[in-house]
Amino acid sequence: MIVADLGCGEAKLAQSVKNKVHSFDFVAVNEQVTQCDMKNVPLEDNSCDVAVFCLSLMGTNVIDFICEAHRILKLKGVLKIAEVTSRINNKSDFIRSIESVGFKLVSKKDETNDPKEYFYFFDFVKTSTTIRKKAPIKLNPCLYKKR
């Protein structure tokens, strides 16, 4: 299984699993990280089984990041997104925007019922070989809540 960690920070995912993980970030903080813009990663089309955005949808061009994940994922590959709940105004709209590219939501987990948790977790599967639509995705700036 080949994984692309898009916005990897210090490449902790690559250090914690046995799978092949390509670690990308805007700044390479160590030798395991490849520096690049997430809208243009140096991987071949259809080369990954899993693409991960863990608290890393930070640009104003989020849709370009999602389209790039679509490009590098194999058909039926999995797109995993973890995001702070305060960044997503309308969860249904967010899901529809991701699905419009050529993904289908297969799993979501809301930790918002627990007052100590502030994250959404989404798993999508790539369902088309071409990008169907590039609907804009607008996320709010990060809001940190005192715990």
C-alpha positions in Angstrom: 0.0 0.0 0.0 1.4 3.4 -1.0 0.4 6.5 1.0 0.7 10.2 0.2 0.8 12.3 3.4 -0.1 15.8 2.0 0.9 18.5 4.5 2.9 16.0 6.6 4.7 18.4 9.0 7.5 16.3 10.5 6.5 13.1 8.6 5.3 11.4 11.7 2.9 9.1 9.7 5.8 7.8 7.7 7.7 7.1 10.9 4.7 5.2 12.4 3.7 2.7 9.7 5.4 0.1 7.7 3.8 1.1 4.4 5.6 3.2 1.8 4.7 6.8 2.7 5.5 9.8 0.5 5.6 12.8 2.8 5.0 16.3 1.4 4.8 19.7 2.9 5.3 23.4 2.0 8.5 23.4 4.1 10.8 20.4 4.4 11.6 20.2 8.1 13.7 17.0 7.8 15.1 14.7 5.2 11.9 12.6 5.0 9.8 15.5 3.8 9.7 16.6 0.1 9.0 20.3 -0.2 6.3 21.2 -2.6 2.9 22.9 -3.1 0.1 20.4 -2.4 -1.5 21.4 -5.7 1.5 19.9 -7.6 3.1 16.9 -5.9 5.9 15.0 -7.7 4.0 11.7 -8.0 2.7 9.9 -11.1 -1.0 9.7 -11.9 -2.9 6.9 -10.2 0.1 5.9 -8.1 -1.2 5.9 -4.5 -3.7 3.8 -2.6 -4.3 6.4 0.2 -4.0 10.2 0.4 -4.1 11.9 3.8 -4.8 15.5 4.7 -4.5 15.7 8.5 -5.1 19.3 9.6 -3.3 20.4 6.4 -6.0 22.0 4.2 -4.4 25.4 4.9 -4.4 27.2 1.5 -7.0 29.3 0.0 -7.1 26.9 -3.0 -8.3 23.8 -1.1 -10.1 22.5 -4.2 -6.7 22.4 -6.0 -5.3 20.2 -3.2 -8.3 17.9 -3.5 -8.0 17.7 -7.3 -4.3 16.8 -6.8 -5.2 14.0 -4.4 -7.7 12.8 -7.1 -4.9 12.8 -9.7 -2.4 10.7 -7.6 -5.0 8.2 -6.2 -5.8 5.0 -7.9 -9.4 4.3 -8.8 -11.0 3.2 -5.5 -8.2 4.8 -3.6 -9.0 6.4 -0.2 -8.9 10.1 0.6 -8.6 10.6 4.4 -9.3 14.1 5.8 -9.0 15.1 9.4 -10.0 18.7 10.1 -10.9 21.0 13.0 -14.7 21.4 13.2 -14.5 25.2 13.5 -13.0 25.4 10.0 -16.1 23.8 8.4 -19.2 26.0 8.3 -21.5 23.4 6.8 -20.4 19.7 6.9 -22.9 18.7 4.2 -21.6 21.3 1.8 -18.0 20.3 2.5 -18.8 16.7 1.7 -20.7 17.6 -1.5 -17.8 19.7 -2.7 -15.3 16.8 -2.2 -17.7 14.4 -3.8 -18.2 16.7 -6.8 -14.6 16.2 -7.8 -15.0 12.4 -8.1 -15.1 10.9 -4.6 -17.8 9.2 -2.5 -18.0 9.6 1.2 -17.7 6.1 2.9 -17.1 7.1 6.5 -17.3 10.1 8.7 -16.7 10.5 12.4 -17.8 13.5 14.4 -16.1 14.0 17.7 -18.3 17.1 18.4 -20.7 15.2 20.7 -17.9 15.1 23.2 -17.2 18.6 24.5 -13.5 17.7 24.7 -13.1 16.9 21.0 -13.1 19.3 18.1 -12.4 17.2 15.0 -14.1 15.8 11.9 -12.7 12.6 10.2 -13.8 11.8 6.7 -12.9 8.9 4.4 -13.8 9.2 0.7 -13.2 6.7 -2.1 -12.1 7.8 -5.6 -15.0 6.9 -7.9 -14.0 8.4 -11.3 -10.9 8.5 -13.4 -11.5 12.2 -14.4 -12.2 15.2 -12.3 -15.9 15.9 -12.7 -16.2 19.4 -11.1 -14.0 21.9 -9.2 -16.5 23.4 -6.8 -14.8 26.0 -4.5 -14.2 24.9 -0.9 -13.9 27.7 1.6 -12.7 26.8 5.1 -12.6 29.2 8.1 -9.4 30.2 9.7 -8.4 27.9 12.6 -10.0 28.8 15.9 -8.4 27.4 19.0 -10.6 26.7 21.9 -9.3 26.8 25.5 -9.5 23.3 27.0 
